[in-house]
Amino acid sequence: MSSSPNAHLVGRVGAVLRALSAANETGAATVDLARATDLPRPTVHRLLSSLAEEGFVDRDRRTGRWFLGPELYLLGQTAGHRYDVTHHARASVHRLAAKTGESAFFSALRGAETVCLLREDGDFPIRSFVLYEGARFPLGVVSAGLVILSFLDDAEVDAYLEHTDLTARWGRAHSPEAIRARIARTRQHGYAVNPGLVVEGSWGMAAAVFDRDGQPAWALTLTGIETRFRPDRQPELGALLLHEAHALTRTLDTPGFR
């Protein structure tokens, strides 16, 4: 049975807002959002114009670039009382950055994506900029998405890989067979390693944080350049990630972002 016109419209609005959230620091042009959502440019422009009338998006009159609007901020502040767990995670992110010198992150599972919510840089001067607050990646891509996917049950993993083609955008290193091999290693070690598969030379490691139902709902991540993630250092970084992830799992008693 096909979805209703209203549901179709809501899906398009959601896609535009999510695409805009990933570029909100610098804003996005209409054509950029059309490309990111695979929607016609006139359609995206109409949606943005309607959203702007309600305050959900805002447009810079000088540059013409779009940003998330003040009404979304107010709604988010209200929703934060139920869903925001970043105040719990901030201390873990800070400790990871301070102890390792790398960039540390906290991400949440939303649908079939991870969304970066927190970032703190350590004191090592060379950094990776693959992850940033607001960045979204599909499950199986970047270490946060890999570790969360790895600790879903086998039926969920099978269904996701059967219906999701990651190779078109992310390359053959993200084929189902390659991802299954990384899932096996992640389950063996307890943490995920991304060996520069998104940006060459930019490595990441992540550990899952579980909700009160025992489901992977968040992830703590460390990223940096390849030489900082050499094989002899990975167990040390993995142990730090797992320690903080286990402590945060015990602290969080709210439902996951699912």
N, C-alpha and C positions, 0 to 999 in steps of 0.2 A: 504494500500500500504506500502510495507516494505521500510525502509530507505536505502539510497545508501551506498555503502561500505565506501565512504569518510566520510559521516556523522557518520557512526558507528565508524570509526577510531578517528574522532575528539571527539566523546563522551567519548571514552576510554582515550584519552589524557587528556581531561578535568577532568575526574574522578581521574586519577593519580595525576595531579597537585593539585587538591583540597585536596586529602588525604595527600599529602606531605605538603601542607600549614598548615595543622592542627598539624603537628609534626615538623615544620621547626626549632624550637629552639634547639631541640636535634638531629634532623635528623631522618631518617627512613631507615630501612633495606628493601631490595627488598621484602622479605617475608611478612613484616608488611604491605607494600602497596598492595601486592596481596590480603592479608586478608581483608584489608579495602575496596577494590574495587570489591571484588568477581571475580577477574580476575586470570587466570593461571599465576603462577610465571614466566615461560619463556616469556609470552606475556608482562608482566610488565617490565621485564628486557630489552626486545627489545625496548619498548617504551622509557624507561629511557635512554638507550644508544643513541637512536636517538635524544632525547631532549638534552642530554649532548653535542652532536656535535654542536647544535645550540646555546648553552649557556643558555638554559631554565632551566636546572638543573645542579647541580654540585655534585661530589662524593668525599668524604674524602678518600684519598688513604690509610690512616692508619686504619680507622675503617670500611670502606666500606659503610658507611651510606650516604644517599642521602639528598641533600638540594635544595631549590629553587636557581636558578642560576642568574648570573648578568644581563643577557638579560631581564629577567622578571622584575628586579629592574628598568632598564632603561625604559621599556615599561610602568611600573606602574607610574613612575615619569611623563611621558607624559600624561597618562590617568588621573592622579590626577588633572590636571587643569580643567577637566570637571566634575569629579565625587567625588573628595575628599571633604568631609564636616567636617572632624575631627577637623580642626582648629576652626570651629564654636562650636563644641561639647566639646572641651577640657575644657573650662571654667566651663561648667555645671558639667562635671565629677569631676573636682577639688572641686567645691563648695559642691557637694553631699558627697564626701569623707571627706572633712573638717568639715562639719556640723554634720555628723552622726558618724564618726569614723569607718565606714564600708568600704568595697571595692566597688568602683563605676566603672561602665562600660558603654560603648556606643557600640551598635551593629547595624548592617545593615541587611536588608532583601535582600537575593540573591536567586532567584528562590523559592524553598520551604524550605529554611534554613535561620537561622540567623548566622551571622559571627561577632565575637567580634573584634572590631577595636581599642578600647582604654580601658585601665585599670589604675586606681589609687587607692592605698590603703590608708585608713584612719589610725588613730593612735591607734585603738584598736589592741592589739597584736595578738589575735587569729583570723585567717582568713580562708576563704573558697577558695579552689583552683579548683573548678569545671570550672569556667570561666577563660580564659586567652586570650591574644591577638592572633587571628588566629583560635580560637576554633569555630567549626561549630556544630549546633544542628538543627534537623528538627523542623518545626513549631509545636507548642504544647508541646515541651520539653524545660525545663528551663523557667524562668519567661519571658525573652525577647521573646522567640518563642510563648509563650502563649498569651502575650498581643498583639502582632502583629496579630496572628490568630484571636483573639477575635474581633478585629475591622475591619476585612475584612467583606464584605457583606455575608449574609446567604448562598447565592448560592455558593460562593467560599469556605466557610467553609464546606458545605455539600459535595462538590465535592472532597475536600482534604481528609476529613475523610472517604469518601467512598472508595477511592483508595489508602489510606496509612495505612499500618499496623505498628503501633508503639509498639505494645505489645511484638513482638518477641525480640526486643532488650531492651526495656525500661520497660517492665512488665505490669501487668494488671491495674496498676494505670494510664496507658496511653491508656486505651480502649476508643473507641469513646464516650461511655456514660459518662465515668469519665471526659474526656476532655470537653464535652458539659456542664457538671455541673460547671467546673471551668471557662469556657467561660461566663456562665451566671453570676457567681459571679464577674468576671472581669468587665463585662459591667456594673454591678450594682455599683461597687466601683470606676471604672475608672482606676484601676491599678491591676496588676496580682500578685498573691502570689504563690510561689513554696515551699510547706512545706516539704522540704527534700526528694523529689521524685527521684532525680537523685543520690545523695549521702546522706545517712541518717545523719541527724543533720545539714546539710548544706542548709540553707534557702536562698530564693531570692525574691525580689520584683521588678517590672518593670512597667514603663509607656511608652506609645507609642508616637513617634514623627512622625508627618504627613508631607507628601510632599505637593507641591502647588496644587495638584489635590485632596487633602483631603484623600489620602490613607496612611495607616500606613506603613512607609518605614524604620524606625529606632526605637530603644528603648534605654532608660536609665534604668540602673539596679543597685540595691544594693544587695550585698550578705554578709552573715556572718553565725555565728553559731546560733542554734535554740533559745537559751536564749536571744539573742539580737533582736529577731523578735517576741517577745511575743505579744499576742493579743492587749494589751493596748498600745503598741508602734507602731503597724502597721498603724493606722490612721496618726500619726505624720510623719512616713517615707513615706507613700503614698502621703501625702500633699506636702512634699518636692519634691518627684519625679514628681508629676503632675505640680507643679510650674515650675520646670526646663524644663519639656517636652513641656509645653505650650509656654514658652519663646523661646525655641529652634525652635519650629514649626514656630513661627512668624519670626524668624531670617532667616530661610532657605528659599531661593527662587529658589533653583535648583530642577530639577526633581529627583525622588527617584531612588534607586538602583535596578530598576526592568527591 
